[in-house]
Amino acid sequence: MIRTPEPELMTAEDQARAYAEADFSEPHEAFVRRFAERFPGFSSGDVIDLGCGPADVTTRFARAYPGARMLGVDGSAAMLAEGRKRLASSELAPRVTLRELFLPCATLPRESFDAVISNSLLHHLSDPVVIWQSARAAAKPGAPILVMDLMRPPDLPTAERFVNLYVGDAPPVLQQGLLRVADRRLRARRGEGPARRRRSRAPHRRAGERSPPRGVGDAVTACWSVGVTEAEGPLPGGPQATAVIACWSVGVTEERDPC
Amino acid sequence: MSGEARTYDTVAAELRIELKRAIGAERLKALHERAPWRHALVAGRQLVLGALAAGAILTWPERPWIWVPASIAIGFVVFSFTVLLHEVVHRVVFERPASPWHRVLGHLYAAPSGLSQSQFTRWHLDHHEWLGTPSRDPKRRELTPKIVKRWYKALYLTPALFPIYFRAARRAAGDYGPELRHAIARERLVAIGLHLTIAALLWWRLGFPMAAKLHLIPVFVVFPVVFTVNRLGQHYDVEPGDPARWGTLMRKSPLTWDWLYLWSNYHLEHHYFPGVPFYRLTELRAALDPWFRERGVPERGYAELLWSWLGRNRAPHTNWASS
């Protein structure tokens, strides 16, 4: 697999807000439905969401499984702040905890979770093995694991076409974020150095002007696809858990101290 | 078909973009909404239909113009449990996909149709995942006739379907873990035990002719025909180079097929969006119709598929128009 450098952690507040406000209902509901399909025996217990971002999947999962106690972990304080806002007014708050944590992390509770979920974290990790090691370490023996990640358009013009078509109304930060990833991938393929920020061809907005997030989720889904299950089987290094793996291209995170 | 090592989600990613665009985000969301009461109505209707048919046979057992259609109706009812189970597999019955009632309902639906819920679930989800791959789609790898001869294909329309199916299921289960295999064995034992018990009770209490009309003919004669014809409309006449046509687009029929097959005749549409409940598949089809027309996806009817399959002896999973 050709891996794509992904140096960014989503730490910027406006970026975190754009993602938190975007409507990802369709892909995220599909994520929960896919978990229910693949793991019909799971009903309750402790669940960890690796790379929970603004906790949209975390809360949807908690809503779908009233017997689940959720721990969402993410390396971005800005994302977690958005997640806490989401939880503040929610009846789910007693069952959902969010914690800032950067993987790999030695203090991640070991063999403590009845299920492990992760959506769109893989492409942020410099070493993809980290996600499997973390999942394996956190999961109780036999616990279900569902990892899903993005699928990218084959080339930048396609990515730009999709962004124009589907997220033309989205906040520029979201549009640029999507294009940047595709741009890096292409440059990596061509053997070029790290990509510079690339401007979208989508109509730009005046400073301070915000677009309603409505419809963005579908567009993002359309751009990047979801539910890409590339392989299924035991985790590398041990058969303790069943994993549905949805790995796609992955990237390079910023150098940071663990945890 | 191309893309042997890639899942359908991967291969069809761009296709789904087009489809979502064609349908519209809000409409697509609405199509995914679940209405448990609608599912209950359909299941209830099937039960009533089965009861009425059984009642007719019990009341007029000597009148073939009554018991023959009634036995056929019971065969369709038995088949319909596989379709109802299919809804459970995709977790689209209740509003919460994780509702534990899905599992309970799954067992209730699986037993009358002689299936193991666990087997059907894994088999079917693998089929979705690996659609288009000859070696990883279990339905295609294990169940599709490998001998393209009329006599062999015709076996699928007879009680020979059962050993064929169970052999296919056993072979597919070779890839599963021991826990799942044990669960499948247990569930299958219950399902087979239930059918044997029903047959034995009917024979003992009402005699062989009545047992045949109420159970043996519907299950062993009608069911294989219904099952096989339904399967003909799924992935046999396809365009291998185009993921949008890895299923057959069935012609919209007068209510008959929707009613008899519980909308499983919209199989291509179902693969595009497996989270849409069966009672909304006609709406999904209507939403996709302009796209199908623009794309030039040809429609087929069951009669023409049967003729191509048996009369012209077309090979499965190929383009029957061009072959």
Interface residues (C-beta under 8 A of the other chain):
Chain A: S25 E26 E29 A30 V32 R33 F35 A36 E37 R38 P40 G41 F42 S43 R63 A64 Y65 M151 P153 F162 L165 Y166 G215 G217 D218 A219 T221 A222 C223 S225 V226 G227 V228 T229 E230 E232 T242
Chain B: R6 T7 D9 T10 A13 E14 R16 I17 K20 R21 A25 L28 K29 H32 V89 H90 R91 V92 R96 P97 A98 P100 H102 R103 G106 T121 L125 E129 G177 G275
